[in-house]
C-alpha cells in the first residue's frame, strides 16, 4: 500500500472481508492495530464478520481487546 493511513487500511480490510478472505482481513487488522491506527466502525464490523466466518471465538475476544485497549477503555475482564 503506497499510502498507509486509516482510510486505506479500512478499505483493504473491508475488501478482503467481502471477497471471502477473513484470515487475511483479520491479519491486516492486527497489523493496523500494531501501527496504532484507529479502526473505523465499518472496519470493526468487517473484522467481526470475519470472526464469524472463521468460527473463532478467540478472534472475537482478541478483536475486542485490541479495540478496547486502543480506545482507552478499561478491559471488562
mmJSON file of the N, C-alpha and C atoms, coordinates in Angstrom:
{"data_MODEL":{"atom_site":{
"group_PDB":["ATOM","ATOM","ATOM","ATOM","ATOM","ATOM","ATOM","ATOM","ATOM","ATOM","ATOM","ATOM","ATOM","ATOM","ATOM","ATOM","ATOM","ATOM","ATOM","ATOM","ATOM","ATOM","ATOM","ATOM","ATOM","ATOM","ATOM","ATOM","ATOM","ATOM","ATOM","ATOM","ATOM","ATOM","ATOM","ATOM","ATOM","ATOM","ATOM","ATOM","ATOM","ATOM","ATOM","ATOM","ATOM","ATOM","ATOM","ATOM","ATOM","ATOM","ATOM","ATOM","ATOM","ATOM","ATOM","ATOM","ATOM","ATOM","ATOM","ATOM","ATOM","ATOM","ATOM","ATOM","ATOM","ATOM","ATOM","ATOM","ATOM","ATOM","ATOM","ATOM","ATOM","ATOM","ATOM","ATOM","ATOM","ATOM","ATOM","ATOM","ATOM","ATOM","ATOM","ATOM","ATOM","ATOM","ATOM","ATOM","ATOM","ATOM","ATOM","ATOM","ATOM","ATOM","ATOM","ATOM","ATOM","ATOM","ATOM","ATOM","ATOM","ATOM","ATOM","ATOM","ATOM","ATOM","ATOM","ATOM","ATOM","ATOM","ATOM","ATOM","ATOM","ATOM","ATOM","ATOM","ATOM","ATOM","ATOM","ATOM","ATOM","ATOM","ATOM","ATOM","ATOM","ATOM","ATOM","ATOM","ATOM","ATOM","ATOM","ATOM","ATOM","ATOM","ATOM","ATOM","ATOM","ATOM","ATOM","ATOM","ATOM","ATOM","ATOM","ATOM","ATOM","ATOM","ATOM","ATOM","ATOM","ATOM","ATOM","ATOM","ATOM","ATOM","ATOM","ATOM","ATOM","ATOM","ATOM","ATOM","ATOM","ATOM","ATOM","ATOM","ATOM","ATOM","ATOM","ATOM","ATOM","ATOM","ATOM","ATOM","ATOM","ATOM","ATOM","ATOM","ATOM","ATOM","ATOM","ATOM","ATOM","ATOM","ATOM","ATOM","ATOM","ATOM","ATOM","ATOM","ATOM","ATOM","ATOM","ATOM","ATOM","ATOM","ATOM","ATOM","ATOM","ATOM","ATOM","ATOM","ATOM","ATOM","ATOM","ATOM","ATOM","ATOM","ATOM","ATOM","ATOM","ATOM","ATOM","ATOM","ATOM","ATOM","ATOM","ATOM","ATOM","ATOM","ATOM","ATOM","ATOM","ATOM","ATOM","ATOM","ATOM","ATOM","ATOM","ATOM","ATOM","ATOM","ATOM"],
"id":[1,2,3,4,5,6,7,8,9,10,11,12,13,14,15,16,17,18,19,20,21,22,23,24,25,26,27,28,29,30,31,32,33,34,35,36,37,38,39,40,41,42,43,44,45,46,47,48,49,50,51,52,53,54,55,56,57,58,59,60,61,62,63,64,65,66,67,68,69,70,71,72,73,74,75,76,77,78,79,80,81,82,83,84,85,86,87,88,89,90,91,92,93,94,95,96,97,98,99,100,101,102,103,104,105,106,107,108,109,110,111,112,113,114,115,116,117,118,119,120,121,122,123,124,125,126,127,128,129,130,131,132,133,134,135,136,137,138,139,140,141,142,143,144,145,146,147,148,149,150,151,152,153,154,155,156,157,158,159,160,161,162,163,164,165,166,167,168,169,170,171,172,173,174,175,176,177,178,179,180,181,182,183,184,185,186,187,188,189,190,191,192,193,194,195,196,197,198,199,200,201,202,203,204,205,206,207,208,209,210,211,212,213,214,215,216,217,218,219,220,221,222,223,224,225,226,227,228,229,230,231],
"type_symbol":["N","C","C","N","C","C","N","C","C","N","C","C","N","C","C","N","C","C","N","C","C","N","C","C","N","C","C","N","C","C","N","C","C","N","C","C","N","C","C","N","C","C","N","C","C","N","C","C","N","C","C","N","C","C","N","C","C","N","C","C","N","C","C","N","C","C","N","C","C","N","C","C","N","C","C","N","C","C","N","C","C","N","C","C","N","C","C","N","C","C","N","C","C","N","C","C","N","C","C","N","C","C","N","C","C","N","C","C","N","C","C","N","C","C","N","C","C","N","C","C","N","C","C","N","C","C","N","C","C","N","C","C","N","C","C","N","C","C","N","C","C","N","C","C","N","C","C","N","C","C","N","C","C","N","C","C","N","C","C","N","C","C","N","C","C","N","C","C","N","C","C","N","C","C","N","C","C","N","C","C","N","C","C","N","C","C","N","C","C","N","C","C","N","C","C","N","C","C","N","C","C","N","C","C","N","C","C","N","C","C","N","C","C","N","C","C","N","C","C","N","C","C","N","C","C","N","C","C","N","C","C"],
"label_atom_id":["N","CA","C","N","CA","C","N","CA","C","N","CA","C","N","CA","C","N","CA","C","N","CA","C","N","CA","C","N","CA","C","N","CA","C","N","CA","C","N","CA","C","N","CA","C","N","CA","C","N","CA","C","N","CA","C","N","CA","C","N","CA","C","N","CA","C","N","CA","C","N","CA","C","N","CA","C","N","CA","C","N","CA","C","N","CA","C","N","CA","C","N","CA","C","N","CA","C","N","CA","C","N","CA","C","N","CA","C","N","CA","C","N","CA","C","N","CA","C","N","CA","C","N","CA","C","N","CA","C","N","CA","C","N","CA","C","N","CA","C","N","CA","C","N","CA","C","N","CA","C","N","CA","C","N","CA","C","N","CA","C","N","CA","C","N","CA","C","N","CA","C","N","CA","C","N","CA","C","N","CA","C","N","CA","C","N","CA","C","N","CA","C","N","CA","C","N","CA","C","N","CA","C","N","CA","C","N","CA","C","N","CA","C","N","CA","C","N","CA","C","N","CA","C","N","CA","C","N","CA","C","N","CA","C","N","CA","C","N","CA","C","N","CA","C","N","CA","C","N","CA","C","N","CA","C","N","CA","C","N","CA","C","N","CA","C","N","CA","C"],
"label_alt_id":[null,null,null,null,null,null,null,null,null,null,null,null,null,null,null,null,null,null,null,null,null,null,null,null,null,null,null,null,null,null,null,null,null,null,null,null,null,null,null,null,null,null,null,null,null,null,null,null,null,null,null,null,null,null,null,null,null,null,null,null,null,null,null,null,null,null,null,null,null,null,null,null,null,null,null,null,null,null,null,null,null,null,null,null,null,null,null,null,null,null,null,null,null,null,null,null,null,null,null,null,null,null,null,null,null,null,null,null,null,null,null,null,null,null,null,null,null,null,null,null,null,null,null,null,null,null,null,null,null,null,null,null,null,null,null,null,null,null,null,null,null,null,null,null,null,null,null,null,null,null,null,null,null,null,null,null,null,null,null,null,null,null,null,null,null,null,null,null,null,null,null,null,null,null,null,null,null,null,null,null,null,null,null,null,null,null,null,null,null,null,null,null,null,null,null,null,null,null,null,null,null,null,null,null,null,null,null,null,null,null,null,null,null,null,null,null,null,null,null,null,null,null,null,null,null,null,null,null,null,null,null],
"label_comp_id":["UNK","UNK","UNK","UNK","UNK","UNK","UNK","UNK","UNK","UNK","UNK","UNK","UNK","UNK","UNK","UNK","UNK","UNK","UNK","UNK","UNK","UNK","UNK","UNK","UNK","UNK","UNK","UNK","UNK","UNK","UNK","UNK","UNK","UNK","UNK","UNK","UNK","UNK","UNK","UNK","UNK","UNK","UNK","UNK","UNK","UNK","UNK","UNK","UNK","UNK","UNK","UNK","UNK","UNK","UNK","UNK","UNK","UNK","UNK","UNK","UNK","UNK","UNK","UNK","UNK","UNK","UNK","UNK","UNK","UNK","UNK","UNK","UNK","UNK","UNK","UNK","UNK","UNK","UNK","UNK","UNK","UNK","UNK","UNK","UNK","UNK","UNK","UNK","UNK","UNK","UNK","UNK","UNK","UNK","UNK","UNK","UNK","UNK","UNK","UNK","UNK","UNK","UNK","UNK","UNK","UNK","UNK","UNK","UNK","UNK","UNK","UNK","UNK","UNK","UNK","UNK","UNK","UNK","UNK","UNK","UNK","UNK","UNK","UNK","UNK","UNK","UNK","UNK","UNK","UNK","UNK","UNK","UNK","UNK","UNK","UNK","UNK","UNK","UNK","UNK","UNK","UNK","UNK","UNK","UNK","UNK","UNK","UNK","UNK","UNK","UNK","UNK","UNK","UNK","UNK","UNK","UNK","UNK","UNK","UNK","UNK","UNK","UNK","UNK","UNK","UNK","UNK","UNK","UNK","UNK","UNK","UNK","UNK","UNK","UNK","UNK","UNK","UNK","UNK","UNK","UNK","UNK","UNK","UNK","UNK","UNK","UNK","UNK","UNK","UNK","UNK","UNK","UNK","UNK","UNK","UNK","UNK","UNK","UNK","UNK","UNK","UNK","UNK","UNK","UNK","UNK","UNK","UNK","UNK","UNK","UNK","UNK","UNK","UNK","UNK","UNK","UNK","UNK","UNK","UNK","UNK","UNK","UNK","UNK","UNK","UNK","UNK","UNK","UNK","UNK","UNK"],
"label_asym_id":["A","A","A","A","A","A","A","A","A","A","A","A","A","A","A","A","A","A","A","A","A","A","A","A","A","A","A","A","A","A","A","A","A","A","A","A","A","A","A","A","A","A","A","A","A","A","A","A","A","A","A","A","A","A","A","A","A","A","A","A","A","A","A","A","A","A","A","A","A","A","A","A","A","A","A","A","A","A","A","A","A","A","A","A","A","A","A","A","A","A","A","A","A","A","A","A","A","A","A","A","A","A","A","A","A","A","A","A","A","A","A","A","A","A","A","A","A","A","A","A","A","A","A","A","A","A","A","A","A","A","A","A","A","A","A","A","A","A","A","A","A","A","A","A","A","A","A","A","A","A","A","A","A","A","A","A","A","A","A","A","A","A","A","A","A","A","A","A","A","A","A","A","A","A","A","A","A","A","A","A","A","A","A","A","A","A","A","A","A","A","A","A","A","A","A","A","A","A","A","A","A","A","A","A","A","A","A","A","A","A","A","A","A","A","A","A","A","A","A","A","A","A","A","A","A","A","A","A","A","A","A"],
"label_entity_id":["1","1","1","1","1","1","1","1","1","1","1","1","1","1","1","1","1","1","1","1","1","1","1","1","1","1","1","1","1","1","1","1","1","1","1","1","1","1","1","1","1","1","1","1","1","1","1","1","1","1","1","1","1","1","1","1","1","1","1","1","1","1","1","1","1","1","1","1","1","1","1","1","1","1","1","1","1","1","1","1","1","1","1","1","1","1","1","1","1","1","1","1","1","1","1","1","1","1","1","1","1","1","1","1","1","1","1","1","1","1","1","1","1","1","1","1","1","1","1","1","1","1","1","1","1","1","1","1","1","1","1","1","1","1","1","1","1","1","1","1","1","1","1","1","1","1","1","1","1","1","1","1","1","1","1","1","1","1","1","1","1","1","1","1","1","1","1","1","1","1","1","1","1","1","1","1","1","1","1","1","1","1","1","1","1","1","1","1","1","1","1","1","1","1","1","1","1","1","1","1","1","1","1","1","1","1","1","1","1","1","1","1","1","1","1","1","1","1","1","1","1","1","1","1","1","1","1","1","1","1","1"],
"label_seq_id":[1,1,1,2,2,2,3,3,3,4,4,4,5,5,5,6,6,6,7,7,7,8,8,8,9,9,9,10,10,10,11,11,11,12,12,12,13,13,13,14,14,14,15,15,15,16,16,16,17,17,17,18,18,18,19,19,19,20,20,20,21,21,21,22,22,22,23,23,23,24,24,24,25,25,25,26,26,26,27,27,27,28,28,28,29,29,29,30,30,30,31,31,31,32,32,32,33,33,33,34,34,34,35,35,35,36,36,36,37,37,37,38,38,38,39,39,39,40,40,40,41,41,41,42,42,42,43,43,43,44,44,44,45,45,45,46,46,46,47,47,47,48,48,48,49,49,49,50,50,50,51,51,51,52,52,52,53,53,53,54,54,54,55,55,55,56,56,56,57,57,57,58,58,58,59,59,59,60,60,60,61,61,61,62,62,62,63,63,63,64,64,64,65,65,65,66,66,66,67,67,67,68,68,68,69,69,69,70,70,70,71,71,71,72,72,72,73,73,73,74,74,74,75,75,75,76,76,76,77,77,77],
"pdbx_PDB_ins_code":[null,null,null,null,null,null,null,null,null,null,null,null,null,null,null,null,null,null,null,null,null,null,null,null,null,null,null,null,null,null,null,null,null,null,null,null,null,null,null,null,null,null,null,null,null,null,null,null,null,null,null,null,null,null,null,null,null,null,null,null,null,null,null,null,null,null,null,null,null,null,null,null,null,null,null,null,null,null,null,null,null,null,null,null,null,null,null,null,null,null,null,null,null,null,null,null,null,null,null,null,null,null,null,null,null,null,null,null,null,null,null,null,null,null,null,null,null,null,null,null,null,null,null,null,null,null,null,null,null,null,null,null,null,null,null,null,null,null,null,null,null,null,null,null,null,null,null,null,null,null,null,null,null,null,null,null,null,null,null,null,null,null,null,null,null,null,null,null,null,null,null,null,null,null,null,null,null,null,null,null,null,null,null,null,null,null,null,null,null,null,null,null,null,null,null,null,null,null,null,null,null,null,null,null,null,null,null,null,null,null,null,null,null,null,null,null,null,null,null,null,null,null,null,null,null,null,null,null,null,null,null],
"Cartn_x":[0.838,0.0,0.886,0.798,1.649,1.278,0.012,-0.428,-1.102,-0.442,-0.927,-1.568,-2.71,-3.449,-4.666,-5.456,-6.613,-7.584,-7.789,-8.729,-8.306,-7.016,-6.555,-6.586,-6.224,-6.311,-7.754,-8.664,-10.074,-10.609,-10.229,-10.702,-10.203,-8.933,-8.396,-8.909,-9.116,-9.672,-11.107,-11.903,-13.294,-13.368,-12.506,-12.495,-12.091,-11.1,-10.676,-11.801,-12.502,-13.631,-14.732,-15.117,-16.181,-15.786,-14.484,-14.005,-13.878,-14.19,-14.138,-12.771,-11.974,-10.638,-10.56,-11.31,-11.381,-10.06,-9.252,-7.967,-7.053,-7.051,-6.226,-6.727,-8.04,-8.608,-8.251,-8.349,-8.023,-6.528,-5.705,-4.256,-3.941,-4.597,-4.41,-4.879,-5.985,-6.482,-5.458,-4.845,-3.813,-2.619,-2.228,-1.125,-1.481,-2.698,-3.17,-3.114,-3.571,-3.573,-2.153,-1.242,0.14,0.815,0.32,0.851,0.161,-0.849,-1.546,-2.592,-3.023,-4.046,-5.414,-6.277,-7.599,-8.551,-9.244,-10.211,-11.507,-12.169,-13.493,-14.52,-15.731,-16.778,-17.002,-16.935,-17.14,-16.04,-14.829,-13.734,-14.006,-14.484,-14.805,-15.901,-16.886,-17.953,-17.394,-16.469,-15.848,-15.039,-14.302,-13.471,-14.347,-15.414,-16.307,-16.984,-17.322,-17.885,-16.865,-15.604,-14.54,-14.446,-14.586,-14.533,-15.648,-16.817,-17.942,-17.618,-17.083,-16.72,-15.656,-14.751,-13.695,-14.17,-15.383,-15.93,-14.938,-14.402,-13.329,-13.709,-14.06,-14.367,-13.135,-11.961,-10.744,-10.504,-10.923,-10.812,-11.653,-12.873,-13.759,-13.156,-12.662,-12.072,-10.848,-9.981,-8.772,-9.128,-10.094,-10.522,-11.058,-11.892,-12.46,-11.395,-10.417,-9.33,-8.546,-8.246,-7.492,-8.257,-9.559,-10.367,-10.44,-10.679,-10.768,-9.454,-8.343,-7.056,-6.712,-7.103,-6.787,-7.637,-8.857,-9.757,-9.649,-8.785,-8.518,-9.482,-10.382,-11.311,-10.626,-11.128,-10.552,-11.15,-10.39,-10.842,-11.935,-12.995,-14.07,-13.685,-12.525,-12.118,-11.263],
"Cartn_y":[-1.175,0.0,1.242,2.069,3.259,4.281,4.447,5.43,4.676,4.6,3.781,4.628,5.202,5.924,5.094,5.599,4.855,4.483,5.399,5.14,3.983,3.929,2.841,1.504,1.5,0.257,-0.209,0.706,0.353,-0.215,0.391,-0.067,-1.474,-1.744,-3.053,-4.152,-3.815,-4.8,-5.133,-4.127,-4.355,-5.134,-4.798,-5.5,-6.961,-7.216,-8.604,-9.408,-8.792,-9.458,-9.789,-8.802,-9.011,-10.012,-10.106,-11.024,-12.458,-12.677,-14.029,-14.457,-13.493,-13.782,-13.314,-13.983,-13.499,-13.546,-14.568,-14.652,-13.498,-13.169,-12.053,-10.731,-10.56,-9.325,-9.179,-10.262,-10.189,-9.919,-10.522,-10.277,-8.806,-8.247,-6.833,-5.951,-6.341,-5.595,-5.609,-6.758,-6.852,-5.96,-5.942,-5.076,-3.605,-3.252,-1.882,-1.477,-2.366,-2.096,-1.939,-2.771,-2.701,-1.382,-0.744,0.556,1.72,1.382,2.421,3.18,2.625,3.288,2.852,3.816,3.512,3.063,1.96,1.482,2.285,2.351,2.954,1.875,2.295,1.337,0.296,0.722,-0.218,-1.285,-0.903,-1.87,-2.89,-2.424,-3.34,-4.313,-3.821,-4.699,-5.753,-5.36,-6.312,-7.363,-6.93,-7.863,-8.846,-8.357,-9.263,-10.247,-9.794,-10.711,-11.787,-11.411,-12.375,-13.417,-12.968,-13.888,-14.917,-14.462,-15.393,-16.402,-15.917,-16.824,-17.825,-17.392,-18.269,-19.148,-18.863,-19.571,-19.564,-18.396,-18.291,-17.346,-17.912,-17.103,-16.332,-16.942,-16.238,-15.012,-15.087,-13.95,-12.782,-13.071,-12.034,-11.416,-12.255,-11.763,-10.907,-11.383,-10.648,-9.308,-9.313,-8.075,-7.08,-7.585,-6.721,-6.127,-6.942,-6.444,-5.348,-5.556,-4.551,-3.236,-3.307,-2.091,-1.401,-2.18,-1.599,-0.931,-1.603,-1.032,0.191,0.19,1.312,2.538,2.326,3.449,3.957,3.321,3.829,3.383,2.468,1.974,0.866,0.616,-0.467,-1.795,-2.843,-4.174,-4.641,-5.277,-5.742,-6.981,-7.549,-8.775,-8.48],
"Cartn_z":[0.0,0.0,0.0,-1.016,-1.044,0.029,0.323,1.315,2.46,3.59,4.699,5.792,5.475,6.501,6.887,7.821,8.293,7.191,6.263,5.169,4.278,3.946,3.085,3.818,5.11,5.896,5.974,6.283,6.394,5.084,3.977,2.67,2.355,2.577,2.216,3.152,4.425,5.36,4.976,4.688,4.286,2.978,2.026,0.74,0.91,1.751,1.999,2.624,3.542,4.202,3.197,2.387,1.398,0.324,0.039,-1.001,-0.493,0.774,1.311,1.799,2.252,2.788,4.243,5.123,6.51,7.268,7.03,7.747,7.345,6.057,5.576,6.164,6.186,6.74,8.214,8.961,10.383,10.585,9.763,9.844,9.56,8.569,8.254,9.407,10.038,11.197,12.328,12.554,13.598,13.246,11.968,11.523,11.738,11.373,11.529,13.003,13.85,15.286,15.822,15.353,15.846,15.463,14.412,13.998,14.718,15.531,16.283,15.49,14.373,13.558,14.053,14.348,14.893,13.798,14.024,13.026,13.078,11.944,11.889,12.236,12.517,12.871,11.774,10.518,9.411,9.391,9.793,9.858,10.949,12.084,13.18,12.769,12.038,11.559,10.61,9.745,8.82,9.564,10.572,11.345,12.119,12.71,13.437,12.482,11.281,10.279,9.912,9.834,9.554,10.663,11.889,13.026,12.932,12.496,12.327,11.236,10.127,9.033,9.462,10.31,10.793,11.959,12.448,13.615,14.763,15.037,16.021,17.158,18.282,19.454,19.905,19.815,20.232,19.355,18.112,17.198,17.714,18.157,18.685,19.942,20.828,22.074,21.772,20.877,20.524,19.871,18.963,18.296,19.318,20.216,21.24,22.135,22.514,23.358,22.64,21.334,20.586,20.537,20.307,20.222,21.578,22.631,23.981,24.366,24.13,24.517,23.68,22.423,21.545,21.847,22.252,22.526,23.949,24.743,26.067,27.145,26.825,27.845,28.627,29.811,30.595,30.148,30.291,29.911,30.857,30.32,31.189,31.976,31.737,32.42,33.616],
"occupancy":[1.0,1.0,1.0,1.0,1.0,1.0,1.0,1.0,1.0,1.0,1.0,1.0,1.0,1.0,1.0,1.0,1.0,1.0,1.0,1.0,1.0,1.0,1.0,1.0,1.0,1.0,1.0,1.0,1.0,1.0,1.0,1.0,1.0,1.0,1.0,1.0,1.0,1.0,1.0,1.0,1.0,1.0,1.0,1.0,1.0,1.0,1.0,1.0,1.0,1.0,1.0,1.0,1.0,1.0,1.0,1.0,1.0,1.0,1.0,1.0,1.0,1.0,1.0,1.0,1.0,1.0,1.0,1.0,1.0,1.0,1.0,1.0,1.0,1.0,1.0,1.0,1.0,1.0,1.0,1.0,1.0,1.0,1.0,1.0,1.0,1.0,1.0,1.0,1.0,1.0,1.0,1.0,1.0,1.0,1.0,1.0,1.0,1.0,1.0,1.0,1.0,1.0,1.0,1.0,1.0,1.0,1.0,1.0,1.0,1.0,1.0,1.0,1.0,1.0,1.0,1.0,1.0,1.0,1.0,1.0,1.0,1.0,1.0,1.0,1.0,1.0,1.0,1.0,1.0,1.0,1.0,1.0,1.0,1.0,1.0,1.0,1.0,1.0,1.0,1.0,1.0,1.0,1.0,1.0,1.0,1.0,1.0,1.0,1.0,1.0,1.0,1.0,1.0,1.0,1.0,1.0,1.0,1.0,1.0,1.0,1.0,1.0,1.0,1.0,1.0,1.0,1.0,1.0,1.0,1.0,1.0,1.0,1.0,1.0,1.0,1.0,1.0,1.0,1.0,1.0,1.0,1.0,1.0,1.0,1.0,1.0,1.0,1.0,1.0,1.0,1.0,1.0,1.0,1.0,1.0,1.0,1.0,1.0,1.0,1.0,1.0,1.0,1.0,1.0,1.0,1.0,1.0,1.0,1.0,1.0,1.0,1.0,1.0,1.0,1.0,1.0,1.0,1.0,1.0,1.0,1.0,1.0,1.0,1.0,1.0,1.0,1.0,1.0,1.0,1.0,1.0],
"B_iso_or_equiv":[0.0,0.0,0.0,0.0,0.0,0.0,0.0,0.0,0.0,0.0,0.0,0.0,0.0,0.0,0.0,0.0,0.0,0.0,0.0,0.0,0.0,0.0,0.0,0.0,0.0,0.0,0.0,0.0,0.0,0.0,0.0,0.0,0.0,0.0,0.0,0.0,0.0,0.0,0.0,0.0,0.0,0.0,0.0,0.0,0.0,0.0,0.0,0.0,0.0,0.0,0.0,0.0,0.0,0.0,0.0,0.0,0.0,0.0,0.0,0.0,0.0,0.0,0.0,0.0,0.0,0.0,0.0,0.0,0.0,0.0,0.0,0.0,0.0,0.0,0.0,0.0,0.0,0.0,0.0,0.0,0.0,0.0,0.0,0.0,0.0,0.0,0.0,0.0,0.0,0.0,0.0,0.0,0.0,0.0,0.0,0.0,0.0,0.0,0.0,0.0,0.0,0.0,0.0,0.0,0.0,0.0,0.0,0.0,0.0,0.0,0.0,0.0,0.0,0.0,0.0,0.0,0.0,0.0,0.0,0.0,0.0,0.0,0.0,0.0,0.0,0.0,0.0,0.0,0.0,0.0,0.0,0.0,0.0,0.0,0.0,0.0,0.0,0.0,0.0,0.0,0.0,0.0,0.0,0.0,0.0,0.0,0.0,0.0,0.0,0.0,0.0,0.0,0.0,0.0,0.0,0.0,0.0,0.0,0.0,0.0,0.0,0.0,0.0,0.0,0.0,0.0,0.0,0.0,0.0,0.0,0.0,0.0,0.0,0.0,0.0,0.0,0.0,0.0,0.0,0.0,0.0,0.0,0.0,0.0,0.0,0.0,0.0,0.0,0.0,0.0,0.0,0.0,0.0,0.0,0.0,0.0,0.0,0.0,0.0,0.0,0.0,0.0,0.0,0.0,0.0,0.0,0.0,0.0,0.0,0.0,0.0,0.0,0.0,0.0,0.0,0.0,0.0,0.0,0.0,0.0,0.0,0.0,0.0,0.0,0.0,0.0,0.0,0.0,0.0,0.0,0.0],
"pdbx_formal_charge":[null,null,null,null,null,null,null,null,null,null,null,null,null,null,null,null,null,null,null,null,null,null,null,null,null,null,null,null,null,null,null,null,null,null,null,null,null,null,null,null,null,null,null,null,null,null,null,null,null,null,null,null,null,null,null,null,null,null,null,null,null,null,null,null,null,null,null,null,null,null,null,null,null,null,null,null,null,null,null,null,null,null,null,null,null,null,null,null,null,null,null,null,null,null,null,null,null,null,null,null,null,null,null,null,null,null,null,null,null,null,null,null,null,null,null,null,null,null,null,null,null,null,null,null,null,null,null,null,null,null,null,null,null,null,null,null,null,null,null,null,null,null,null,null,null,null,null,null,null,null,null,null,null,null,null,null,null,null,null,null,null,null,null,null,null,null,null,null,null,null,null,null,null,null,null,null,null,null,null,null,null,null,null,null,null,null,null,null,null,null,null,null,null,null,null,null,null,null,null,null,null,null,null,null,null,null,null,null,null,null,null,null,null,null,null,null,null,null,null,null,null,null,null,null,null,null,null,null,null,null,null],
"auth_seq_id":[1,1,1,2,2,2,3,3,3,4,4,4,5,5,5,6,6,6,7,7,7,8,8,8,9,9,9,10,10,10,11,11,11,12,12,12,13,13,13,14,14,14,15,15,15,16,16,16,17,17,17,18,18,18,19,19,19,20,20,20,21,21,21,22,22,22,23,23,23,24,24,24,25,25,25,26,26,26,27,27,27,28,28,28,29,29,29,30,30,30,31,31,31,32,32,32,33,33,33,34,34,34,35,35,35,36,36,36,37,37,37,38,38,38,39,39,39,40,40,40,41,41,41,42,42,42,43,43,43,44,44,44,45,45,45,46,46,46,47,47,47,48,48,48,49,49,49,50,50,50,51,51,51,52,52,52,53,53,53,54,54,54,55,55,55,56,56,56,57,57,57,58,58,58,59,59,59,60,60,60,61,61,61,62,62,62,63,63,63,64,64,64,65,65,65,66,66,66,67,67,67,68,68,68,69,69,69,70,70,70,71,71,71,72,72,72,73,73,73,74,74,74,75,75,75,76,76,76,77,77,77],
"auth_comp_id":["UNK","UNK","UNK","UNK","UNK","UNK","UNK","UNK","UNK","UNK","UNK","UNK","UNK","UNK","UNK","UNK","UNK","UNK","UNK","UNK","UNK","UNK","UNK","UNK","UNK","UNK","UNK","UNK","UNK","UNK","UNK","UNK","UNK","UNK","UNK","UNK","UNK","UNK","UNK","UNK","UNK","UNK","UNK","UNK","UNK","UNK","UNK","UNK","UNK","UNK","UNK","UNK","UNK","UNK","UNK","UNK","UNK","UNK","UNK","UNK","UNK","UNK","UNK","UNK","UNK","UNK","UNK","UNK","UNK","UNK","UNK","UNK","UNK","UNK","UNK","UNK","UNK","UNK","UNK","UNK","UNK","UNK","UNK","UNK","UNK","UNK","UNK","UNK","UNK","UNK","UNK","UNK","UNK","UNK","UNK","UNK","UNK","UNK","UNK","UNK","UNK","UNK","UNK","UNK","UNK","UNK","UNK","UNK","UNK","UNK","UNK","UNK","UNK","UNK","UNK","UNK","UNK","UNK","UNK","UNK","UNK","UNK","UNK","UNK","UNK","UNK","UNK","UNK","UNK","UNK","UNK","UNK","UNK","UNK","UNK","UNK","UNK","UNK","UNK","UNK","UNK","UNK","UNK","UNK","UNK","UNK","UNK","UNK","UNK","UNK","UNK","UNK","UNK","UNK","UNK","UNK","UNK","UNK","UNK","UNK","UNK","UNK","UNK","UNK","UNK","UNK","UNK","UNK","UNK","UNK","UNK","UNK","UNK","UNK","UNK","UNK","UNK","UNK","UNK","UNK","UNK","UNK","UNK","UNK","UNK","UNK","UNK","UNK","UNK","UNK","UNK","UNK","UNK","UNK","UNK","UNK","UNK","UNK","UNK","UNK","UNK","UNK","UNK","UNK","UNK","UNK","UNK","UNK","UNK","UNK","UNK","UNK","UNK","UNK","UNK","UNK","UNK","UNK","UNK","UNK","UNK","UNK","UNK","UNK","UNK","UNK","UNK","UNK","UNK","UNK","UNK"],
"auth_asym_id":["A","A","A","A","A","A","A","A","A","A","A","A","A","A","A","A","A","A","A","A","A","A","A","A","A","A","A","A","A","A","A","A","A","A","A","A","A","A","A","A","A","A","A","A","A","A","A","A","A","A","A","A","A","A","A","A","A","A","A","A","A","A","A","A","A","A","A","A","A","A","A","A","A","A","A","A","A","A","A","A","A","A","A","A","A","A","A","A","A","A","A","A","A","A","A","A","A","A","A","A","A","A","A","A","A","A","A","A","A","A","A","A","A","A","A","A","A","A","A","A","A","A","A","A","A","A","A","A","A","A","A","A","A","A","A","A","A","A","A","A","A","A","A","A","A","A","A","A","A","A","A","A","A","A","A","A","A","A","A","A","A","A","A","A","A","A","A","A","A","A","A","A","A","A","A","A","A","A","A","A","A","A","A","A","A","A","A","A","A","A","A","A","A","A","A","A","A","A","A","A","A","A","A","A","A","A","A","A","A","A","A","A","A","A","A","A","A","A","A","A","A","A","A","A","A","A","A","A","A","A","A"],
"auth_atom_id":["N","CA","C","N","CA","C","N","CA","C","N","CA","C","N","CA","C","N","CA","C","N","CA","C","N","CA","C","N","CA","C","N","CA","C","N","CA","C","N","CA","C","N","CA","C","N","CA","C","N","CA","C","N","CA","C","N","CA","C","N","CA","C","N","CA","C","N","CA","C","N","CA","C","N","CA","C","N","CA","C","N","CA","C","N","CA","C","N","CA","C","N","CA","C","N","CA","C","N","CA","C","N","CA","C","N","CA","C","N","CA","C","N","CA","C","N","CA","C","N","CA","C","N","CA","C","N","CA","C","N","CA","C","N","CA","C","N","CA","C","N","CA","C","N","CA","C","N","CA","C","N","CA","C","N","CA","C","N","CA","C","N","CA","C","N","CA","C","N","CA","C","N","CA","C","N","CA","C","N","CA","C","N","CA","C","N","CA","C","N","CA","C","N","CA","C","N","CA","C","N","CA","C","N","CA","C","N","CA","C","N","CA","C","N","CA","C","N","CA","C","N","CA","C","N","CA","C","N","CA","C","N","CA","C","N","CA","C","N","CA","C","N","CA","C","N","CA","C","N","CA","C","N","CA","C","N","CA","C","N","CA","C","N","CA","C","N","CA","C"],
"pdbx_PDB_model_num":[1,1,1,1,1,1,1,1,1,1,1,1,1,1,1,1,1,1,1,1,1,1,1,1,1,1,1,1,1,1,1,1,1,1,1,1,1,1,1,1,1,1,1,1,1,1,1,1,1,1,1,1,1,1,1,1,1,1,1,1,1,1,1,1,1,1,1,1,1,1,1,1,1,1,1,1,1,1,1,1,1,1,1,1,1,1,1,1,1,1,1,1,1,1,1,1,1,1,1,1,1,1,1,1,1,1,1,1,1,1,1,1,1,1,1,1,1,1,1,1,1,1,1,1,1,1,1,1,1,1,1,1,1,1,1,1,1,1,1,1,1,1,1,1,1,1,1,1,1,1,1,1,1,1,1,1,1,1,1,1,1,1,1,1,1,1,1,1,1,1,1,1,1,1,1,1,1,1,1,1,1,1,1,1,1,1,1,1,1,1,1,1,1,1,1,1,1,1,1,1,1,1,1,1,1,1,1,1,1,1,1,1,1,1,1,1,1,1,1,1,1,1,1,1,1,1,1,1,1,1,1]
}}}
